[in-house]
Amino acid sequence: MTAFEPKPIRSYSQEDVQQILQLAIARQADDQDKEFSFEQLLEIATELEISLDTLNQAERDWLNQQGEIQRRKAFNIYRQERFKKRLGNYTIINTFLLLVDYVGGWNVSWSLYPLLCFALAAGLDGWNTMETKGENYEAAFQRWNRKHQLKQSFRKLMNKFFKST
């Protein structure tokens, strides 16, 4: 390229800018293995002509998203623990039925039918437990989340009540 040729003008959409900056910040953080302070975040926002109000609102939105992620993780752990408990119950019941059948006639005959039914139920239960997308998952999460929030509200109310007395 000679000195008289015009340089091509590079322009980016807002989404492109976000992605490029996100990659650059991630690369810098990986290189230096550090965290950014709020002052550094404010400085970056100021250079990008982002107002303090917009930055604060974005931070609140981000905190809300992080809370949602944490609640979903807790819900997934709750579902997995509940599945493990039910799987243990299935195992205990089937072991008992197999032993009764074996001791009763020194062979296994009728107990295979409940075993197959329990295996089918456990398989379907496991499938539903491991599914983390879709309407059924969302409905179950919303029910659990409401129940969880209600418990927290009740605990706070009880704590206030007992502190005031």
C-alpha positions as CSV (number, residue, x, y, z in Angstrom):
1,M,0.0,0.0,0.0
2,T,1.5,3.3,-1.0
3,A,1.2,6.6,1.0
4,F,-1.4,7.9,-1.5
5,E,-3.8,5.1,-1.2
6,P,-6.6,5.6,1.3
7,K,-6.7,3.3,4.2
8,P,-9.9,1.2,4.4
9,I,-12.2,2.5,7.1
10,R,-13.0,-0.2,9.6
11,S,-16.4,0.0,11.1
12,Y,-18.2,-2.4,13.5
13,S,-21.7,-3.0,14.7
14,Q,-22.4,-2.7,18.4
15,E,-22.6,-6.4,18.7
16,D,-19.2,-6.8,17.0
17,V,-17.7,-4.2,19.3
18,Q,-19.0,-6.1,22.4
19,Q,-17.6,-9.4,21.1
20,I,-14.2,-7.9,20.3
21,L,-13.9,-6.2,23.6
22,Q,-15.1,-9.2,25.5
23,L,-12.4,-11.3,23.8
24,A,-9.8,-8.7,24.5
25,I,-10.7,-8.4,28.1
26,A,-10.8,-12.1,28.5
27,R,-7.4,-12.5,26.9
28,Q,-5.9,-9.7,29.1
29,A,-7.4,-11.3,32.2
30,D,-6.0,-14.7,31.2
31,D,-2.6,-13.2,30.6
32,Q,-2.4,-11.4,33.9
33,D,-4.7,-13.6,35.9
34,K,-6.3,-10.7,37.7
35,E,-9.7,-9.2,38.5
36,F,-10.9,-5.8,37.7
37,S,-11.9,-3.3,40.4
38,F,-15.1,-1.2,40.1
39,E,-12.8,1.9,39.5
40,Q,-11.2,0.1,36.5
41,L,-14.7,-0.8,35.3
42,L,-15.8,2.8,35.7
43,E,-12.7,4.0,33.8
44,I,-13.4,1.6,30.9
45,A,-17.1,2.8,30.9
46,T,-16.0,6.4,30.9
47,E,-13.7,5.9,27.9
48,L,-16.5,4.2,26.1
49,E,-18.8,7.1,27.0
50,I,-21.1,5.0,29.1
51,S,-22.8,6.9,31.9
52,L,-22.5,6.0,35.5
53,D,-26.3,5.3,35.7
54,T,-26.1,3.0,32.7
55,L,-23.1,1.2,34.2
56,N,-24.9,0.8,37.6
57,Q,-28.0,-0.5,35.9
58,A,-25.9,-3.0,33.9
59,E,-24.2,-4.1,37.1
60,R,-27.6,-4.7,38.8
61,D,-28.8,-6.7,35.8
62,W,-25.6,-8.7,35.9
63,L,-26.0,-9.4,39.6
64,N,-29.6,-10.5,39.0
65,Q,-28.4,-12.8,36.2
66,Q,-25.7,-14.3,38.5
67,G,-28.4,-14.9,41.2
68,E,-30.6,-16.6,38.6
69,I,-27.6,-18.8,37.6
70,Q,-26.9,-19.7,41.2
71,R,-30.6,-20.5,41.9
72,R,-30.6,-22.8,38.8
73,K,-27.5,-24.6,40.0
74,A,-29.1,-25.1,43.4
75,F,-32.2,-26.4,41.7
76,N,-30.3,-28.8,39.6
77,I,-28.4,-30.1,42.7
78,Y,-31.7,-30.5,44.5
79,R,-33.2,-32.5,41.6
80,Q,-30.1,-34.7,41.4
81,E,-30.2,-35.4,45.2
82,R,-33.9,-36.2,45.0
83,F,-33.2,-38.6,42.1
84,K,-30.5,-40.3,44.0
85,K,-32.8,-40.8,47.0
86,R,-35.5,-42.3,44.8
87,L,-33.0,-44.5,43.0
88,G,-31.9,-45.8,46.4
89,N,-35.5,-46.5,47.4
90,Y,-36.1,-48.3,44.1
91,T,-33.0,-50.4,44.8
92,I,-34.0,-51.3,48.3
93,I,-37.5,-52.3,47.3
94,N,-36.3,-54.4,44.4
95,T,-33.7,-56.1,46.5
96,F,-36.3,-57.0,49.1
97,L,-38.7,-58.3,46.5
98,L,-35.9,-60.4,44.8
99,L,-34.9,-61.8,48.2
100,V,-38.5,-62.7,49.1
101,D,-39.0,-64.4,45.7
102,Y,-35.7,-66.2,45.9
103,V,-36.2,-67.4,49.5
104,G,-39.8,-68.4,48.8
105,G,-39.0,-70.7,45.9
106,W,-35.2,-70.8,45.6
107,N,-35.5,-69.1,42.2
108,V,-36.4,-65.7,40.8
109,S,-39.7,-65.6,38.9
110,W,-42.5,-63.1,39.8
111,S,-40.1,-60.4,41.2
112,L,-38.7,-59.7,37.8
113,Y,-42.0,-57.9,36.8
114,P,-41.9,-55.3,39.5
115,L,-38.1,-55.0,38.9
116,L,-38.8,-54.1,35.2
117,C,-41.5,-51.6,36.2
118,F,-39.2,-50.0,38.7
119,A,-36.4,-49.9,36.2
120,L,-38.6,-48.2,33.7
121,A,-39.8,-45.7,36.3
122,A,-36.2,-45.0,37.4
123,G,-35.1,-44.5,33.8
124,L,-37.9,-42.0,33.1
125,D,-37.2,-40.3,36.4
126,G,-33.5,-40.0,35.5
127,W,-34.3,-38.7,32.0
128,N,-36.5,-36.0,33.5
129,T,-34.0,-35.1,36.2
130,M,-31.1,-34.7,33.8
131,E,-33.1,-32.5,31.3
132,T,-32.3,-28.9,31.9
133,K,-34.2,-27.3,29.0
134,G,-37.7,-27.1,27.9
135,E,-41.1,-26.1,29.3
136,N,-41.3,-28.9,31.9
137,Y,-37.9,-27.9,33.4
138,E,-38.9,-24.2,33.4
139,A,-42.2,-25.0,35.1
140,A,-40.5,-27.2,37.7
141,F,-37.9,-24.5,38.3
142,Q,-40.5,-21.8,38.8
143,R,-42.4,-24.0,41.3
144,W,-39.2,-24.7,43.2
145,N,-38.1,-21.1,43.1
146,R,-41.4,-19.8,44.4
147,K,-41.4,-22.4,47.2
148,H,-37.7,-21.5,48.0
149,Q,-38.5,-17.7,48.1
150,L,-41.5,-18.3,50.3
151,K,-39.4,-20.3,52.7
152,Q,-36.8,-17.5,52.8
153,S,-39.5,-14.9,53.4
154,F,-40.9,-16.9,56.2
155,R,-37.5,-17.4,57.8
156,K,-36.9,-13.6,57.6
157,L,-40.3,-12.9,59.1
158,M,-39.7,-15.4,62.0
159,N,-36.2,-13.9,62.6
160,K,-37.6,-10.4,62.8
161,F,-40.4,-11.7,65.1
162,F,-38.0,-13.4,67.5
163,K,-35.5,-10.5,67.5
164,S,-38.2,-8.1,68.4
165,T,-39.5,-10.2,71.4
